């Protein structure tokens, strides 16, 4: 079983990559799916809560 601290360390390490992927998805599909433009805001909130 993965310890919680190990999980959060892994997640913190991956946040920059996930932020870039999120931005890429919004840039690619945001014109056809305006609701995606909200995703980065919620992702930032999630990061703040977990870090």
PENORMO-V550236 format. One record per residue. RES is the residue in one small letter. D_LAST is the distance of its C-alpha to the last C-alpha in whole Angstrom. Layout:
<<RES | D_LAST> <RES | D_LAST>>
//
This chain:
<<x | 21> <x | 18> <x | 16> <x | 13> <x | 11> <x | 13> <x | 12> <x | 8> <x | 9> <x | 12> <x | 9> <x | 7> <x | 11> <x | 12> <x | 10> <x | 13> <x | 16> <x | 15> <x | 14> <x | 18> <x | 19> <x | 18> <x | 20> <x | 23> <x | 23> <x | 24> <x | 26> <x | 28> <x | 28> <x | 27> <x | 31> <x | 32> <x | 29> <x | 28> <x | 26> <x | 23> <x | 23> <x | 21> <x | 18> <x | 16> <x | 16> <x | 14> <x | 12> <x | 11> <x | 10> <x | 9> <x | 6> <x | 5> <x | 6> <x | 4> <x | 0>>
//
